[in-house]
Every structure is written in structure tokens, then in C-alpha cells.
Amino acid sequence: MFKKNVGSVDRVVRIVVGLALIAGYFLNGGGAYSWLYLLGIIPLATGLIGSCPPYALLGINTCKTK
């Protein structure tokens, strides 16, 4: 469905950052702006899927070519 444009190191970083932000939401759920931690869903999803729409728009590809 989506063209893969996120490399392996980029994917790992996105998944770790996404999980850390989501964990921050559950650990600090009572703060005024704690809902911003839920933005971690975006890097988590792009890391798991391996495709990033802004990368496609900008013509960036971090995948190694074969």
C-alpha cells in the first residue's frame, strides 16, 4: 500500500521514541498537557509500517537501495 521509505535504523529510533512518549502518557497522565504524549502514536506507526508520508512528499528515502 505504502512505498517503504524508512530505513532500519530510522525505524528502530521511531519505534523507541513512540513507545517512550506513550509510556510517558501513562506515567504522567495527570498533567495539563499530558495528551501531547499521545503524539507518540505517529512515530510508532510510521516505524512499524516502514513508510513516512512526509518523507514521500519531500523525496527522502532512508532505505538502503538494492
HELIX and SHEET records of a PDB file:
HELIX    1   1 SER A    8  LEU A   27  1                                  20    
HELIX    2   2 SER A   34  GLY A   40  5                                   7    
HELIX    3   3 ILE A   41  ILE A   49  1                                   9    
HELIX    4   4 PRO A   53  LEU A   58  1                                   6    
END                                                                             
